[in-house]
């Protein structure tokens, strides 16, 4: 009986070298674009710069991407947007506590996005989004809105399980989002290069501790004498 998965996995190695490189070009162009967009900014990065960095001609780049804007959108979709479907699927399966869920998801976001070149896209949009409103709208719909939706699901789950207090949206969502954005900006902004980079995992753990102190359902004390009078209140029998 044939093994299609093994044959499929081995197929690229059987292709001629030129054909393998052609198949890999979109990925190479996206990698080059990500590096240059983050390093130089969107406005300063030219299509020929990306093509040169990827080792191809400018004409080859435009075979795959119709414009620099189209290339930027592909970079965001390839490196960031695709994470949200995985996060939502994982959330559907998660059975642990809200604390564990917050730590798992925020750590996963840091490892997959925040600690990579992709984090620089956030800084780029903060600095250049006003010049390119179409790209800012795209980033909002492809990254910010889906991120807020995932966070809202996590918080709603915590409320339903009685582990979080119900706070007004969207402020509660932004309370979770804010430290993630801060961390990406702090560690990727050249203007802060003189500052010490933060340990992402340790910083997010501290932020979750603070969030749970403020949003967690207070636990009833277990070491009080039920027969003792309320502190500061004089109890008297009704006349």
Secondary structure, DSSP 8 states (H G I E B T S, - for coil): ---HHHHHHHHHHHS-HHHHHHHHHHHHHHHHHHHHHHHH-TTT--HHHHHHHHTS-HHHHHHH-SSHHHHHHHHHIIIIIHHHHHHHHHHHH--S-HHHHHHHHHHHHIIIIITSTTHHHHHHHHHHTTT-HHHHHHHIIIIIHHHHHHHHHHHHHHHHTTSB----TTHHHHHHHHHHHHHHHHHH-GGGTTS----HHHHHHHHHHHHHHHHB-----SS--TTS--TT-------
